[in-house]
Amino acid sequence: MGDYTAFVEAGESLVKLFRAFMTPEPVSNPEQIGLCSPHSPENNQLTVSLFHVEEDMTNTQGGYYQASRDVQRMRPTYFGLRFLVTAHSKAPEQMREADSYRIIGAATQTVLDNPSLPPELLVGSLAESGAQPRLMIERLNYEQLMKIWNNTSVAYKLSIVCKIEGVAIVSKRERRVSRVGEFTVNGEQIQ
């Protein structure tokens, strides 16, 4: 189970996955794949940016569980995270489009080849908890992608959407419970 840092850890784990499978080809340097906004990519050739968080109602169970003898804790909440993965080619102008296609093609192949984030690439509380987040390509249509880009002055860049499911955040909400010390049966007190 992840702590409140689970969202950033999921993003960092996705970046580690791309760095492991996309360097040295088509991206020559692992540091050129980063967790940052697609609107200001700096020197990155591939950016990963969280743009939508959604509670996963299929995995979420309500209520409390017994954490220790006298403490019950609220069950964790599971989320689906959508990341915009965008190519930013640094190639000369005449080769820039083809280079962007290669970068996005490699990112797509990486996601399809890894239906879950490998445990050795997980970071932070996700790694410590033994989580197994699932990874997939989210199929957004062109209009949905354009909505992401329309509110900026930056031109649309070739992107895919990766969804990570099964990211849990543990609750710190607890309640104390006490064990039954005595009870009465047919008017007779039993301890």
Phi, psi and omega in degrees: 000140181270157174273191179296347179275004186301325182294312180291326178294324176296317178296316178296324178293321177296319177299316178299322178298311180297320179297322182290324187255349186246004177239143008274001180226127011270352178255123188287330187234128180302330180290351178271006173244118188216160176272097181198172182294139177288347182277340176221078189286353183058235180259012184283145173261341176220125178247147178236122185222124177289126179234351179207133177239133183220132177293134180269098185288341181286331181261346187278128174246134179278175174090192185247159171232160183281108180275324176207186185304318185244010184230133171247142182238145176297139181296152179293158177250135181259147183227154168252129183245133178250125181247134173272120180251118190234137177272137177227087183292140175252012181288162174303154187313314184291344180246003187297314181298311181299321179295319177298320178297319180295317181296313180293324176299317179293322178295318178297314179299319180298315180294316181295327180281349182230083182293349171219155179290123182300137182306325182289347179257355178287148180238160172060221184293335176295319179291317182295328184275349183075026180298156177228069181296137179271147185232137179204163173274128176270130184266087175269146177278172185301320181297320179295319177295321181295329177298326179294322185269339188295334183275013180233165176271000180275137178292152178303139174238148182304125186217157167233164177246124176255133177250132174247121179251154175088022177271118185252144171242124180285153178266146173262002181283122182229161171219145179273139175232147178245149179283153178292124181266325179203157177209166184244130177238120179051043177080358180254127183278130180240136179249000000 
